[in-house]
Amino acid sequence: MPTYEYKCQACGLSFDQFQSINALPLTECPNCRKLQLQRLIGSGVGLLFKGHGFYITDHRSADYKKKAEADKPKVEKPKEKDVDSNKV
């Protein structure tokens, strides 16, 4: 069930409400009891992945990946003249 953000246009009260996706929006403010409550468009929060195979590290930012790559130890590649190209 999603969490919706509400704000009263009369008294300015802002709060979050955990509701079913099928529930009608609230209209009465719990603070001033006026019918000027408005559901806001929220950005959503948290991760809601369920099941096997989902990890928080699956979708890292490009900046994070660049820093992680810089932290890895450097491995020297063999020089071309050291590699015998005639062997298969």
N, CA, C and O atoms as CSV, one atom per row, in Angstrom:
chain,resi,resn,atom,element,x,y,z
A,1,MET,N,N,0.839,-1.182,0.000
A,1,MET,CA,C,0.000,0.000,0.000
A,1,MET,C,C,0.883,1.245,0.000
A,1,MET,O,O,1.869,1.312,0.735
A,2,PRO,N,N,0.535,2.212,-0.810
A,2,PRO,CA,C,1.346,3.431,-0.899
A,2,PRO,C,C,1.075,4.411,0.233
A,2,PRO,O,O,0.054,4.344,0.917
A,3,THR,N,N,2.008,5.307,0.402
A,3,THR,CA,C,1.882,6.396,1.357
A,3,THR,C,C,1.626,7.668,0.563
A,3,THR,O,O,2.389,7.999,-0.344
A,4,TYR,N,N,0.555,8.381,0.898
A,4,TYR,CA,C,0.194,9.608,0.206
A,4,TYR,C,C,0.494,10.811,1.086
A,4,TYR,O,O,0.395,10.740,2.311
A,5,GLU,N,N,0.860,11.909,0.451
A,5,GLU,CA,C,1.156,13.144,1.161
A,5,GLU,C,C,-0.046,14.076,1.017
A,5,GLU,O,O,-0.582,14.249,-0.077
A,6,TYR,N,N,-0.459,14.671,2.131
A,6,TYR,CA,C,-1.605,15.578,2.150
A,6,TYR,C,C,-1.197,16.920,2.744
A,6,TYR,O,O,-0.271,17.014,3.549
A,7,LYS,N,N,-1.931,17.974,2.312
A,7,LYS,CA,C,-1.729,19.300,2.887
A,7,LYS,C,C,-3.080,19.998,2.959
A,7,LYS,O,O,-3.853,19.983,2.001
A,8,CYS,N,N,-3.354,20.611,4.112
A,8,CYS,CA,C,-4.595,21.350,4.302
A,8,CYS,C,C,-4.396,22.770,3.777
A,8,CYS,O,O,-3.439,23.450,4.148
A,9,GLN,N,N,-5.311,23.213,2.908
A,9,GLN,CA,C,-5.234,24.558,2.348
A,9,GLN,C,C,-5.695,25.608,3.359
A,9,GLN,O,O,-5.399,26.791,3.188
A,10,ALA,N,N,-6.410,25.201,4.405
A,10,ALA,CA,C,-6.910,26.146,5.409
A,10,ALA,C,C,-5.882,26.415,6.506
A,10,ALA,O,O,-5.565,27.572,6.782
A,11,CYS,N,N,-5.354,25.353,7.138
A,11,CYS,CA,C,-4.450,25.548,8.280
A,11,CYS,C,C,-2.986,25.266,7.948
A,11,CYS,O,O,-2.110,25.589,8.751
A,12,GLY,N,N,-2.695,24.675,6.791
A,12,GLY,CA,C,-1.322,24.429,6.375
A,12,GLY,C,C,-0.721,23.134,6.900
A,12,GLY,O,O,0.465,22.881,6.688
A,13,LEU,N,N,-1.503,22.317,7.572
A,13,LEU,CA,C,-1.005,21.041,8.102
A,13,LEU,C,C,-0.577,20.130,6.957
A,13,LEU,O,O,-1.320,19.949,5.992
A,14,SER,N,N,0.616,19.559,7.063
A,14,SER,CA,C,1.113,18.583,6.091
A,14,SER,C,C,1.360,17.270,6.815
A,14,SER,O,O,1.913,17.253,7.915
A,15,PHE,N,N,0.947,16.163,6.189
A,15,PHE,CA,C,1.175,14.853,6.793
A,15,PHE,C,C,1.125,13.778,5.720
A,15,PHE,O,O,0.639,14.012,4.613
A,16,ASP,N,N,1.627,12.607,6.054
A,16,ASP,CA,C,1.600,11.444,5.180
A,16,ASP,C,C,0.556,10.471,5.689
A,16,ASP,O,O,0.375,10.319,6.898
A,17,GLN,N,N,-0.135,9.809,4.763
A,17,GLN,CA,C,-1.169,8.848,5.134
A,17,GLN,C,C,-0.954,7.559,4.362
A,17,GLN,O,O,-0.847,7.574,3.136
A,18,PHE,N,N,-0.890,6.444,5.076
A,18,PHE,CA,C,-0.744,5.117,4.494
A,18,PHE,C,C,-2.140,4.638,4.117
A,18,PHE,O,O,-2.976,4.417,4.993
A,19,GLN,N,N,-2.405,4.472,2.800
A,19,GLN,CA,C,-3.738,4.102,2.326
A,19,GLN,C,C,-3.664,3.058,1.227
A,19,GLN,O,O,-2.635,2.896,0.570
A,20,SER,N,N,-4.754,2.365,1.040
A,20,SER,CA,C,-4.877,1.436,-0.073
A,20,SER,C,C,-4.884,2.237,-1.369
A,20,SER,O,O,-5.309,3.392,-1.393
A,21,ILE,N,N,-4.417,1.625,-2.430
A,21,ILE,CA,C,-4.391,2.313,-3.718
A,21,ILE,C,C,-5.807,2.566,-4.236
A,21,ILE,O,O,-6.012,3.459,-5.058
A,22,ASN,N,N,-6.780,1.795,-3.767
A,22,ASN,CA,C,-8.175,1.949,-4.182
A,22,ASN,C,C,-8.953,2.918,-3.306
A,22,ASN,O,O,-10.089,3.263,-3.633
A,23,ALA,N,N,-8.366,3.365,-2.197
A,23,ALA,CA,C,-9.074,4.262,-1.271
A,23,ALA,C,C,-9.246,5.647,-1.886
A,23,ALA,O,O,-8.385,6.124,-2.625
A,24,LEU,N,N,-10.364,6.280,-1.571
A,24,LEU,CA,C,-10.613,7.642,-2.026
A,24,LEU,C,C,-9.717,8.609,-1.267
A,24,LEU,O,O,-9.373,8.351,-0.114
A,25,PRO,N,N,-9.333,9.717,-1.891
A,25,PRO,CA,C,-8.502,10.706,-1.186
A,25,PRO,C,C,-9.241,11.278,0.030
A,25,PRO,O,O,-10.460,11.448,0.008
A,26,LEU,N,N,-8.476,11.573,1.091
A,26,LEU,CA,C,-9.068,12.202,2.272
A,26,LEU,C,C,-9.456,13.630,1.912
A,26,LEU,O,O,-8.806,14.265,1.081
A,27,THR,N,N,-10.524,14.138,2.544
A,27,THR,CA,C,-10.971,15.503,2.257
A,27,THR,C,C,-11.026,16.369,3.509
A,27,THR,O,O,-10.911,17.591,3.425
A,28,GLU,N,N,-11.201,15.737,4.679
A,28,GLU,CA,C,-11.321,16.502,5.927
A,28,GLU,C,C,-9.988,16.533,6.670
A,28,GLU,O,O,-9.366,15.495,6.897
A,29,CYS,N,N,-9.558,17.741,7.045
A,29,CYS,CA,C,-8.311,17.918,7.776
A,29,CYS,C,C,-8.470,17.403,9.207
A,29,CYS,O,O,-9.442,17.758,9.873
A,30,PRO,N,N,-7.552,16.584,9.692
A,30,PRO,CA,C,-7.649,16.082,11.070
A,30,PRO,C,C,-7.349,17.163,12.112
A,30,PRO,O,O,-7.650,16.973,13.291
A,31,ASN,N,N,-6.767,18.282,11.705
A,31,ASN,CA,C,-6.409,19.361,12.622
A,31,ASN,C,C,-7.544,20.380,12.773
A,31,ASN,O,O,-8.007,20.635,13.885
A,32,CYS,N,N,-7.990,20.961,11.653
A,32,CYS,CA,C,-9.004,22.028,11.719
A,32,CYS,C,C,-10.398,21.556,11.323
A,32,CYS,O,O,-11.359,22.314,11.455
A,33,ARG,N,N,-10.527,20.340,10.848
A,33,ARG,CA,C,-11.781,19.703,10.440
A,33,ARG,C,C,-12.463,20.374,9.241
A,33,ARG,O,O,-13.644,20.135,8.991
A,34,LYS,N,N,-11.733,21.202,8.507
A,34,LYS,CA,C,-12.293,21.817,7.303
A,34,LYS,C,C,-12.082,20.879,6.126
A,34,LYS,O,O,-11.179,20.043,6.137
A,35,LEU,N,N,-12.918,21.026,5.116
A,35,LEU,CA,C,-12.860,20.154,3.949
A,35,LEU,C,C,-11.941,20.744,2.869
A,35,LEU,O,O,-12.315,20.810,1.698
A,36,GLN,N,N,-10.766,21.161,3.263
A,36,GLN,CA,C,-9.818,21.753,2.325
A,36,GLN,C,C,-8.512,20.964,2.259
A,36,GLN,O,O,-7.449,21.532,2.010
A,37,LEU,N,N,-8.598,19.674,2.480
A,37,LEU,CA,C,-7.430,18.806,2.427
A,37,LEU,C,C,-7.160,18.420,0.970
A,37,LEU,O,O,-8.084,18.069,0.236
A,38,GLN,N,N,-5.915,18.486,0.565
A,38,GLN,CA,C,-5.540,18.188,-0.814
A,38,GLN,C,C,-4.419,17.156,-0.824
A,38,GLN,O,O,-3.429,17.281,-0.102
A,39,ARG,N,N,-4.597,16.134,-1.658
A,39,ARG,CA,C,-3.547,15.130,-1.814
A,39,ARG,C,C,-2.520,15.676,-2.796
A,39,ARG,O,O,-2.866,16.123,-3.890
A,40,LEU,N,N,-1.257,15.635,-2.394
A,40,LEU,CA,C,-0.173,16.170,-3.217
A,40,LEU,C,C,0.454,15.072,-4.056
A,40,LEU,O,O,0.335,13.887,-3.744
A,41,ILE,N,N,1.114,15.475,-5.112
A,41,ILE,CA,C,1.855,14.525,-5.940
A,41,ILE,C,C,3.214,14.341,-5.288
A,41,ILE,O,O,4.005,15.281,-5.210
A,42,GLY,N,N,3.481,13.146,-4.827
A,42,GLY,CA,C,4.738,12.864,-4.138
A,42,GLY,C,C,5.737,12.194,-5.050
A,42,GLY,O,O,5.398,11.701,-6.126
A,43,SER,N,N,6.975,12.187,-4.595
A,43,SER,CA,C,8.033,11.553,-5.381
A,43,SER,C,C,8.204,10.082,-5.041
A,43,SER,O,O,8.908,9.363,-5.750
A,44,GLY,N,N,7.580,9.631,-3.980
A,44,GLY,CA,C,7.735,8.246,-3.567
A,44,GLY,C,C,9.021,8.061,-2.795
A,44,GLY,O,O,9.967,8.830,-2.965
A,45,VAL,N,N,9.067,7.056,-1.955
A,45,VAL,CA,C,10.248,6.807,-1.150
A,45,VAL,C,C,10.503,5.320,-1.036
A,45,VAL,O,O,9.600,4.500,-1.201
A,46,GLY,N,N,11.748,4.991,-0.752
A,46,GLY,CA,C,12.111,3.615,-0.440
A,46,GLY,C,C,12.138,2.700,-1.651
A,46,GLY,O,O,11.747,3.081,-2.754
A,47,LEU,N,N,12.601,1.506,-1.420
A,47,LEU,CA,C,12.647,0.477,-2.446
A,47,LEU,C,C,11.606,-0.574,-2.114
A,47,LEU,O,O,11.511,-1.018,-0.970
A,48,LEU,N,N,10.840,-0.965,-3.087
A,48,LEU,CA,C,9.784,-1.936,-2.863
A,48,LEU,C,C,9.992,-3.202,-3.674
A,48,LEU,O,O,9.023,-3.848,-4.072
A,49,PHE,N,N,11.245,-3.565,-3.922
A,49,PHE,CA,C,11.519,-4.783,-4.674
A,49,PHE,C,C,11.153,-5.992,-3.829
A,49,PHE,O,O,11.487,-6.057,-2.646
A,50,LYS,N,N,10.468,-6.947,-4.438
A,50,LYS,CA,C,10.152,-8.192,-3.756
A,50,LYS,C,C,10.627,-9.337,-4.623
A,50,LYS,O,O,10.632,-9.232,-5.850
A,51,GLY,N,N,11.021,-10.414,-4.003
A,51,GLY,CA,C,11.469,-11.578,-4.758
A,51,GLY,C,C,12.974,-11.730,-4.714
A,51,GLY,O,O,13.677,-10.916,-4.116
A,52,HIS,N,N,13.454,-12.767,-5.344
A,52,HIS,CA,C,14.880,-13.057,-5.358
A,52,HIS,C,C,15.560,-12.301,-6.491
A,52,HIS,O,O,14.980,-12.108,-7.560
A,53,GLY,N,N,16.776,-11.882,-6.251
A,53,GLY,CA,C,17.564,-11.285,-7.305
A,53,GLY,C,C,17.595,-9.773,-7.318
A,53,GLY,O,O,18.247,-9.191,-8.185
A,54,PHE,N,N,16.919,-9.113,-6.397
A,54,PHE,CA,C,16.948,-7.660,-6.352
A,54,PHE,C,C,17.835,-7.214,-5.202
A,54,PHE,O,O,17.639,-7.630,-4.060
A,55,TYR,N,N,18.788,-6.388,-5.500
A,55,TYR,CA,C,19.702,-5.892,-4.485
A,55,TYR,C,C,19.827,-4.389,-4.618
A,55,TYR,O,O,19.659,-3.846,-5.709
A,56,ILE,N,N,20.117,-3.717,-3.528
A,56,ILE,CA,C,20.226,-2.259,-3.540
A,56,ILE,C,C,21.381,-1.792,-4.417
A,56,ILE,O,O,21.393,-0.643,-4.860
A,57,THR,N,N,22.357,-2.670,-4.675
A,57,THR,CA,C,23.508,-2.290,-5.488
A,57,THR,C,C,23.274,-2.530,-6.984
A,57,THR,O,O,24.178,-2.284,-7.783
A,58,ASP,N,N,22.102,-2.997,-7.382
A,58,ASP,CA,C,21.834,-3.286,-8.791
A,58,ASP,C,C,21.840,-2.040,-9.668
A,58,ASP,O,O,22.227,-2.118,-10.834
A,59,HIS,N,N,21.432,-0.920,-9.150
A,59,HIS,CA,C,21.289,0.289,-9.964
A,59,HIS,C,C,22.071,1.435,-9.340
A,59,HIS,O,O,21.477,2.383,-8.827
A,60,ARG,N,N,23.375,1.360,-9.379
A,60,ARG,CA,C,24.229,2.409,-8.833
A,60,ARG,C,C,24.391,3.533,-9.846
A,60,ARG,O,O,24.279,3.318,-11.053
A,61,SER,N,N,24.654,4.729,-9.342
A,61,SER,CA,C,24.865,5.881,-10.216
A,61,SER,C,C,26.217,5.774,-10.919
A,61,SER,O,O,27.100,5.032,-10.489
A,62,ALA,N,N,26.359,6.519,-11.994
A,62,ALA,CA,C,27.609,6.509,-12.756
A,62,ALA,C,C,28.763,7.046,-11.910
A,62,ALA,O,O,29.891,6.565,-12.014
A,63,ASP,N,N,28.476,8.044,-11.074
A,63,ASP,CA,C,29.502,8.612,-10.195
A,63,ASP,C,C,30.006,7.565,-9.200
A,63,ASP,O,O,31.208,7.473,-8.949
A,64,TYR,N,N,29.091,6.778,-8.635
A,64,TYR,CA,C,29.473,5.726,-7.699
A,64,TYR,C,C,30.349,4.688,-8.399
A,64,TYR,O,O,31.362,4.255,-7.850
A,65,LYS,N,N,29.960,4.290,-9.611
A,65,LYS,CA,C,30.720,3.282,-10.350
A,65,LYS,C,C,32.124,3.778,-10.669
A,65,LYS,O,O,33.085,3.010,-10.612
A,66,LYS,N,N,32.247,5.070,-11.006
A,66,LYS,CA,C,33.556,5.650,-11.318
A,66,LYS,C,C,34.454,5.635,-10.083
A,66,LYS,O,O,35.634,5.299,-10.182
A,67,LYS,N,N,33.907,5.995,-8.921
A,67,LYS,CA,C,34.688,5.996,-7.680
A,67,LYS,C,C,35.069,4.574,-7.274
A,67,LYS,O,O,36.176,4.343,-6.787
A,68,ALA,N,N,34.158,3.621,-7.472
A,68,ALA,CA,C,34.457,2.222,-7.135
A,68,ALA,C,C,35.562,1.680,-8.029
A,68,ALA,O,O,36.420,0.926,-7.571
A,69,GLU,N,N,35.545,2.060,-9.291
A,69,GLU,CA,C,36.586,1.619,-10.224
A,69,GLU,C,C,37.946,2.190,-9.828
A,69,GLU,O,O,38.966,1.513,-9.951
A,70,ALA,N,N,37.959,3.444,-9.351
A,70,ALA,CA,C,39.208,4.084,-8.933
A,70,ALA,C,C,39.777,3.421,-7.677
A,70,ALA,O,O,40.990,3.440,-7.468
A,71,ASP,N,N,38.917,2.839,-6.841
A,71,ASP,CA,C,39.363,2.191,-5.604
A,71,ASP,C,C,39.927,0.792,-5.836
A,71,ASP,O,O,40.609,0.252,-4.964
A,72,LYS,N,N,39.654,0.198,-6.995
A,72,LYS,CA,C,40.156,-1.146,-7.267
A,72,LYS,C,C,41.665,-1.108,-7.461
A,72,LYS,O,O,42.196,-0.134,-7.995
A,73,PRO,N,N,42.366,-2.163,-7.031
A,73,PRO,CA,C,43.822,-2.200,-7.248
A,73,PRO,C,C,44.120,-2.317,-8.737
A,73,PRO,O,O,43.404,-2.986,-9.482
A,74,LYS,N,N,45.180,-1.659,-9.145
A,74,LYS,CA,C,45.585,-1.672,-10.554
A,74,LYS,C,C,46.297,-2.977,-10.866
A,74,LYS,O,O,47.178,-3.394,-10.113
A,75,VAL,N,N,45.937,-3.623,-11.951
A,75,VAL,CA,C,46.569,-4.857,-12.410
A,75,VAL,C,C,47.289,-4.523,-13.711
A,75,VAL,O,O,46.689,-4.036,-14.669
A,76,GLU,N,N,48.577,-4.793,-13.719
A,76,GLU,CA,C,49.359,-4.488,-14.915
A,76,GLU,C,C,49.077,-5.520,-15.999
A,76,GLU,O,O,49.043,-6.725,-15.750
A,77,LYS,N,N,48.878,-5.007,-17.208
A,77,LYS,CA,C,48.656,-5.889,-18.352
A,77,LYS,C,C,50.021,-6.300,-18.898
A,77,LYS,O,O,50.960,-5.505,-18.864
A,78,PRO,N,N,50.146,-7.530,-19.403
A,78,PRO,CA,C,51.435,-7.947,-19.970
A,78,PRO,C,C,51.739,-7.125,-21.218
A,78,PRO,O,O,50.847,-6.783,-21.995
A,79,LYS,N,N,52.992,-6.828,-21.381
A,79,LYS,CA,C,53.420,-6.065,-22.556
A,79,LYS,C,C,53.319,-6.947,-23.789
A,79,LYS,O,O,53.470,-8.166,-23.700
A,80,GLU,N,N,53.064,-6.336,-24.936
A,80,GLU,CA,C,52.865,-7.090,-26.172
A,80,GLU,C,C,54.091,-7.899,-26.570
A,80,GLU,O,O,53.962,-8.997,-27.112
A,81,LYS,N,N,55.282,-7.364,-26.305
A,81,LYS,CA,C,56.484,-8.096,-26.715
A,81,LYS,C,C,56.731,-9.312,-25.821
A,81,LYS,O,O,57.475,-10.216,-26.201
A,82,ASP,N,N,56.106,-9.343,-24.623
A,82,ASP,CA,C,56.269,-10.486,-23.722
A,82,ASP,C,C,55.340,-11.637,-24.100
A,82,ASP,O,O,55.566,-12.774,-23.688
A,83,VAL,N,N,54.307,-11.353,-24.874
A,83,VAL,CA,C,53.346,-12.364,-25.255
A,83,VAL,C,C,53.772,-12.997,-26.552
A,83,VAL,O,O,54.045,-12.302,-27.530
A,84,ASP,N,N,53.831,-14.329,-26.566
A,84,ASP,CA,C,54.226,-15.044,-27.775
A,84,ASP,C,C,52.976,-15.245,-28.626
A,84,ASP,O,O,52.104,-16.033,-28.258
A,85,SER,N,N,52.873,-14.556,-29.745
A,85,SER,CA,C,51.666,-14.612,-30.584
A,85,SER,C,C,51.627,-15.860,-31.455
A,85,SER,O,O,50.597,-16.130,-32.072
A,86,ASN,N,N,52.717,-16.638,-31.529
A,86,ASN,CA,C,52.742,-17.822,-32.367
A,86,ASN,C,C,52.067,-19.021,-31.704
A,86,ASN,O,O,51.672,-19.962,-32.393
A,87,LYS,N,N,51.927,-19.004,-30.376
A,87,LYS,CA,C,51.317,-20.130,-29.674
A,87,LYS,C,C,49.804,-20.005,-29.731
A,87,LYS,O,O,49.258,-18.904,-29.661
A,88,VAL,N,N,49.137,-21.138,-29.857
A,88,VAL,CA,C,47.685,-21.143,-29.929
A,88,VAL,C,C,47.113,-21.826,-28.727
A,88,VAL,O,O,45.893,-21.934,-28.600
